[in-house]
């Protein structure tokens, strides 16, 4: 049972990482964030990305999504490592 919980958490983190990537890719297309999908992704991703707004953009490119992805992947590996410790 505990294995399923850890597996589910890992998969949710993986799904959220994919949502961040899609959100970042949508920013390349003008008007894409005004679509229904763009608005949904904005509601899911922007509050988390705002945590990393202290990182200044370089050359007009924001690296906040990249740092946010790294944090999600670190959390995913942390959950995996915690599961290995418990089993």
FENLIN-V627734 format. One record per run of one state. SS is the DSSP state (h for helix, s for strand, l for the rest). FROM is the first residue (numbers start at 1). LEN is the number of residues. If there is no record, write none. Layout:
SS|FROM|LEN  SS|FROM|LEN
This chain:
l|1|1  h|2|25  l|27|5  h|32|3  l|35|1  h|36|17  l|53|5  s|58|1  l|59|2  s|61|1  l|62|2  h|64|23  l|87|1
